[in-house]
Amino acid sequence: MSWRDLAECRGLTWWCADQPTNNADPKIAAYWERRRRVCARCPVTAECLEDAVESSTREWMWGGLTAGERRGLPRRCL
């Protein structure tokens, strides 16, 4: 079983909507806040974030962070 099988967001089709970029807009801030709430209750947030950083996933929210928030996080040394 993969960590993805345990993710709170598995099966949520709205998760793959285009990533909004204007976070100053209250509707867009609410968009991200709904996703953060899903991540906050997820048992595999750390694994998700690590995977996003390691694979340089650029879009959407992974591990509770948006692509912009993940930018600059160090990749794990192998």
TAFEN-V282577 format. One record per residue. N is the residue number from 1. RES is the residue in one small letter. PHI is phi in degrees with one decimal (999 if undefined). OMEGA is omega in radians with two decimals (none if undefined). D_FIRST is the distance of its C-alpha to the first C-alpha in Angstrom with 1 decimal. Layout:
# TAFEN-V282577
N_RES_PHI_OMEGA_D_FIRST, N_RES_PHI_OMEGA_D_FIRST
This chain:
# TAFEN-V282577
1_m_999_3.14_0.0, 2_s_-90.2_3.05_3.8, 3_w_-59.3_-3.14_6.8, 4_r_-63.5_3.12_8.1, 5_d_-68.8_-3.12_6.5, 6_l_-100.5_-3.06_8.3, 7_a_-67.7_3.10_11.3, 8_e_-61.6_-3.06_14.6, 9_c_-86.9_-3.12_15.8, 10_r_-57.4_3.11_13.3, 11_g_83.8_3.13_15.8, 12_l_-84.8_-3.08_18.9, 13_t_-71.3_3.14_21.2, 14_w_-68.2_-3.12_23.7, 15_w_-64.2_-3.04_21.4, 16_c_-99.4_3.07_22.4, 17_a_-66.9_3.10_26.1, 18_d_-56.7_-3.12_28.4, 19_q_-77.1_3.09_28.5, 20_p_-72.0_-3.06_31.8, 21_t_-114.9_-3.09_33.8, 22_n_-93.0_-3.08_36.7, 23_n_-70.6_3.09_35.3, 24_a_-73.5_3.13_38.9, 25_d_-72.7_-3.12_38.8, 26_p_-57.2_3.12_38.0, 27_k_-66.3_-3.14_36.0, 28_i_-73.6_3.07_33.7, 29_a_-60.5_3.10_33.4, 30_a_-66.3_3.08_32.3, 31_y_-55.5_-3.13_29.8, 32_w_-70.0_-3.14_28.1, 33_e_-63.9_3.08_28.6, 34_r_-60.0_3.14_26.6, 35_r_-70.4_3.10_23.7, 36_r_-62.6_3.11_24.1, 37_r_-64.3_3.08_24.0, 38_v_-64.0_-3.14_20.6, 39_c_-62.5_-3.09_19.4, 40_a_-62.8_-3.13_21.4, 41_r_-99.3_-3.06_19.5, 42_c_-83.8_-3.14_15.9, 43_p_-78.8_-3.07_13.9, 44_v_-123.8_-3.12_12.4, 45_t_-59.5_-3.11_15.8, 46_a_-62.8_3.14_16.3, 47_e_-64.5_3.14_13.2, 48_c_-64.0_3.14_14.3, 49_l_-63.4_3.12_17.8, 50_e_-59.2_3.13_17.3, 51_d_-62.9_-3.14_15.6, 52_a_-64.5_-3.13_18.5, 53_v_-69.8_-3.12_21.1, 54_e_-64.5_-3.08_19.9, 55_s_-95.4_-3.13_19.8, 56_s_55.9_3.06_22.9, 57_t_-59.6_-3.00_21.6, 58_r_-100.5_-3.00_24.9, 59_e_-111.8_3.00_24.5, 60_w_64.5_3.14_23.5, 61_m_-100.3_3.10_22.1, 62_w_-135.3_3.11_19.0, 63_g_61.2_3.10_18.4, 64_g_83.6_-3.13_21.5, 65_l_-124.3_3.05_23.8, 66_t_-76.2_3.12_25.6, 67_a_-57.8_3.13_26.2, 68_g_-64.4_3.12_29.6, 69_e_-71.0_3.12_28.4, 70_r_-78.4_-3.11_25.9, 71_r_-57.3_3.11_28.7, 72_g_94.2_3.06_30.0, 73_l_-68.5_-3.10_27.1, 74_p_-71.1_3.02_26.9, 75_r_-80.6_-3.13_24.2, 76_r_-69.8_3.07_22.8, 77_c_-80.8_-3.14_24.8, 78_l_-95.8_none_23.0
